[in-house]
Amino acid sequence: MASIKVFGHATTTSTRRVLLTLHEKNLDFELINVDLKDGEHKKEPFLSRNPFGQVPAFEDGDLKLFESRAITQYIAHRYDDQGTNLLPADSKNIAQYATMSIGMEVEAHQFDPAASKLAWEQLFKHIYGLTTDQAVVAEQEAKLAKVLDVYEARLKEFKYLAGETFTLTDLHHIPVIQYLLGTPTKKLFTERPRVNEWVAEITKRPASQKILQ
């Protein structure tokens, strides 16, 4: 039995962030499904793993963690000698690490809020039999477009958002982008040439394909 356990739901972008990292690292793990419709994440024993009642929770032996971006950083550091290097090419270069950290902060606070709302409105609402609010879509697309304009400029200088190598900064974007590529919001990516190339590059990675299966 794998010592690494992920308690989550494979449809959530936060759980997928962790699964992506584990696949990139070629690590064995056990995904333990948490029934979100039944509210299992708001009850014990899940609350003992994450008191905020949000997936995923994570265990590696005796270590227990929550918050997907913190989990991915733990995995990248703890298993730095396995699979894909998800940290800067020169792990001792503080400037490179700071650049990656900035990218992760931008993803979490600028990109993801708008992107996740767009995925909810255009995809998940349909699953739950709800109606898309087009006013919200328009508002959030305008916000996301501004972020992608910054990305377009950045990607004219570098292959990836944190430099010339694939890092956690890029990985953190993948789950919600995969969802948005199946919605009209896809146009925001395709109409920006460098962003479009970057999206194609990161979503065709073997680990990215695994979480779609």
C-alpha positions in Angstrom: 0.0 0.0 0.0 1.3 3.4 -0.9 2.5 5.6 1.9 1.2 8.7 0.1 -2.5 9.2 0.4 -4.6 11.9 -1.2 -8.1 12.5 0.2 -10.1 14.4 -2.4 -12.2 14.3 -5.5 -10.7 13.8 -8.9 -12.9 16.4 -10.5 -11.8 19.3 -8.4 -8.9 21.5 -9.6 -7.3 21.5 -6.2 -7.1 17.7 -6.0 -5.9 17.6 -9.6 -3.1 20.0 -8.8 -1.8 17.4 -6.3 -2.4 14.5 -8.6 -0.5 16.2 -11.4 2.5 16.8 -9.1 2.5 13.1 -8.0 2.3 11.9 -11.7 5.2 14.3 -12.7 7.2 12.8 -9.9 6.3 9.2 -10.9 5.2 8.5 -7.3 2.9 5.8 -6.1 -0.1 7.1 -4.2 -3.6 6.2 -3.2 -6.5 8.5 -4.1 -9.2 8.2 -1.5 -12.4 9.6 -2.8 -14.3 12.1 -0.7 -18.0 12.3 -1.5 -18.6 16.1 -1.9 -22.3 15.7 -2.8 -22.8 14.0 0.5 -20.8 16.6 2.4 -18.2 14.1 3.5 -15.6 16.9 3.5 -17.6 18.8 6.1 -17.7 15.9 8.6 -15.3 13.8 10.6 -13.0 12.1 10.0 -12.2 14.5 7.1 -12.2 17.6 9.3 -9.4 16.0 11.4 -7.3 16.1 8.2 -8.4 19.6 7.1 -10.4 21.7 9.7 -11.6 24.0 6.9 -13.4 21.2 5.2 -11.9 21.6 1.8 -10.3 19.0 -0.5 -7.7 17.7 -0.8 -6.0 16.5 2.4 -2.7 14.7 2.1 -0.7 12.2 4.0 2.9 11.0 3.5 3.6 8.5 6.3 3.0 10.4 9.5 3.0 13.8 7.8 -0.4 15.4 7.3 -0.9 18.4 5.1 -3.7 20.4 3.4 -3.9 23.3 0.9 -3.1 22.0 -2.6 -0.3 24.5 -3.4 1.5 23.8 -0.1 1.2 20.1 -0.8 2.7 20.5 -4.3 5.6 22.4 -2.9 6.2 19.7 -0.3 6.2 17.0 -3.0 8.6 19.0 -5.3 11.1 19.5 -2.5 10.7 16.2 -0.7 11.1 14.2 -3.9 13.3 16.5 -5.8 15.5 13.7 -7.1 12.6 11.8 -8.6 10.7 12.3 -11.9 10.4 15.8 -13.3 12.2 18.7 -11.6 9.4 21.1 -10.7 11.7 23.7 -9.1 14.0 26.2 -10.8 16.8 24.5 -12.8 19.3 26.0 -10.2 17.6 25.2 -7.0 20.1 27.3 -5.0 19.5 30.4 -7.1 17.4 32.5 -4.8 16.4 34.9 -7.6 15.1 32.1 -9.7 13.1 30.6 -6.8 11.6 34.0 -6.0 10.5 34.3 -9.6 8.8 31.0 -9.4 7.2 32.0 -6.1 5.9 35.2 -7.7 4.3 33.1 -10.5 2.6 30.9 -8.0 1.2 33.9 -6.2 -0.1 35.4 -9.4 -1.7 32.1 -10.3 -3.4 31.9 -6.9 -4.5 35.5 -6.5 -4.9 36.9 -10.1 -5.5 34.0 -12.5 -7.4 31.3 -10.5 -10.2 33.4 -9.0 -11.5 34.5 -12.5 -10.6 31.2 -14.2 -12.4 29.1 -11.5 -15.5 31.3 -11.6 -15.6 30.9 -15.4 -15.3 27.1 -15.1 -18.1 27.1 -12.5 -20.4 29.2 -14.6 -19.9 27.5 -18.0 -19.2 23.9 -17.0 -20.1 22.9 -13.5 -23.4 24.8 -13.4 -24.6 22.6 -16.3 -23.7 19.5 -14.4 -25.9 20.6 -11.5 -28.7 21.7 -13.8 -28.2 25.4 -13.2 -28.2 28.3 -15.7 -25.0 30.1 -16.7 -25.0 33.8 -15.7 -23.6 35.5 -18.8 -23.1 38.8 -17.0 -20.7 37.0 -14.6 -19.0 35.3 -17.5 -18.4 38.6 -19.2 -17.1 40.2 -16.0 -14.7 37.3 -15.2 -13.5 37.0 -18.8 -12.5 40.7 -18.7 -10.5 40.1 -15.6 -8.9 36.9 -17.0 -8.0 38.7 -20.2 -5.9 41.3 -18.3 -4.0 38.5 -16.6 -3.4 36.7 -19.9 -2.1 40.0 -21.4 0.6 40.0 -18.7 1.3 36.3 -19.5 1.6 37.0 -23.2 4.2 39.6 -22.6 6.1 37.3 -20.2 6.0 34.4 -22.6 7.6 36.5 -25.3 10.7 36.5 -23.2 10.6 33.0 -21.7 9.2 29.6 -22.7 7.5 29.1 -19.3 6.1 31.6 -16.8 9.1 31.2 -14.4 11.8 30.9 -17.0 13.0 28.4 -19.5 11.9 25.3 -17.6 8.6 23.9 -16.5 7.9 24.5 -12.8 5.2 24.4 -10.3 4.2 27.9 -11.5 3.0 26.3 -14.8 1.7 23.1 -13.3 -0.7 25.0 -10.9 -2.5 26.5 -14.0 -3.2 23.2 -15.7 -6.4 21.8 -14.1 -8.6 24.8 -14.6 -7.2 25.5 -18.1 -8.1 21.9 -19.0 -11.7 22.7 -18.1 -11.8 26.1 -19.8 -10.6 24.7 -23.1 -14.0 23.0 -23.3 -15.8 26.3 -23.0 -16.2 29.5 -25.0 -13.5 31.1 -22.8 -11.0 29.0 -24.8 -10.8 32.0 -27.2 -8.9 34.0 -24.5 -6.1 31.6 -24.8 -6.1 31.0 -28.6 -6.2 34.6 -29.5 -2.8 35.2 -27.7 -0.1 33.4 -29.7 2.4 32.9 -26.9 -0.2 32.0 -24.4 -1.7 29.5 -26.9 1.7 27.8 -27.4 2.3 27.6 -23.6 -1.2 26.1 -23.0 -0.6 23.5 -25.7 2.8 22.7 -24.3 1.7 22.2 -20.6 -1.6 20.4 -21.4 0.0 17.8 -23.7 2.4 16.6 -20.9 1.9 12.9 -20.0 0.9 13.8 -16.5 -1.7 16.3 -17.8 -3.1 13.5 -19.9 -3.3 11.1 -17.0 -5.6 13.3 -15.0 -8.0 13.5 -17.9 -8.4 9.7 -18.0 
